[in-house]
Amino acid sequence: GVATSAYQVEGGIENDWAEWERQGKLKEPHARCGIAVDHWRRYAEDYALAKAVGATAFRLSLEWARIEPVRGRFDGAALEGYRERLLQLRAQGLRPVVTLHHFTHPTWFHAATPWHLPESLEAFRQYVRRCAPLLEGLDALVISFNEPMVLLLGGYLQGLMPPGITDGAKTMAALGNMVRAHVIAREELGQHLGRVELGISQNMLAFAPDRWWHPLDRSLVRLAAPAYNHAFHEALSSGHLRVFMPGVASTDVRIEGARDSVEFVGVNYYTRAHLRFMPRPPFIDFKYRDPDGRGLTDIGWEQRPEGFLQLLQEVKRYGKPVWITENGIDDRKGTVRPEYLHAHLRQVLAAREAGVDVQGYLYWSLLDNFEWLEGWGPRFGLYHVDFD
């Protein structure tokens, strides 16, 4: 299948990212998402494009800011709009893969109920309670959170994305609350729908030391891989949330209800990062290298299909079916994507042969779209979009 997210494609959304853009905080300070690629109006033809490439599943997200633009006030027209779009997906023979939270928040969220405070949990519960009826009778695969570690690193540790915080203790508090929020989503969806196939979509990186001979670079890899790739997965498997990154952020807590709280493991995979120790906070620098001479992608990431197989084999330990919820390439001329797809799908087949229960593969993305801090430069789409 194919994958999208609301803010990147729908258009006309006023949320924390729209505010971030107005503050000039993207790499291209004047870039604005605006109407995105007009998917809110063009969804029927976009579904047809997905069908035309043989997709049988379609990943989308619900936009919290569209559904609850003012705290405690839910927009009935937005809820009906999403229900209609989900029914249309099903009518087209596309299984809905529905993400409840894909990076963005209503404009009121960070001031009123930020993730590092317990008030975030009740706010998320009320949101999910309103979303649950939208999924009735659809046999949807549901993702509670997209790439929670990316959101926390970017928004809470590095200050590069909303809410723009740089605080290790708040990062770990927010991480714990997002695990609790996943448990809340499970409760609310279960009450309304009965059984639901729920998981998360976790960005996973292959890691390597930047200097293979340097003991501190090698130590960073040993610490970063379990913290970044597996802490959230592990919490939803064992109920134990553990991150150990000395001098950066650490936590060790058991979370009630988190044990065995997913029906599948969601993996987003793109690249490998080379880690280098720095003698000052945050102590970690990362780079994208091209040691195999395949050429970096247009966004500057290494092509490393072997890392895909490695990580799929790693998640086998959770004993759950695996969905590849994102994999794709920024290829602005459209010449490298075919070989990239073949190389990575070969790794998926190898993982299946090795006993990993991979049940779905969703390419990121159906369409060229707004790529967060990168703005309108990258082109991940199977379909080229003329933005003008």
Order of alpha helices (4+ residues) and beta strands (2+ residues): beta-alpha-alpha-alpha-beta-alpha-alpha-beta-alpha-alpha-beta-alpha-alpha-beta-alpha-alpha-beta-beta-beta-beta-alpha-beta-alpha-beta-beta
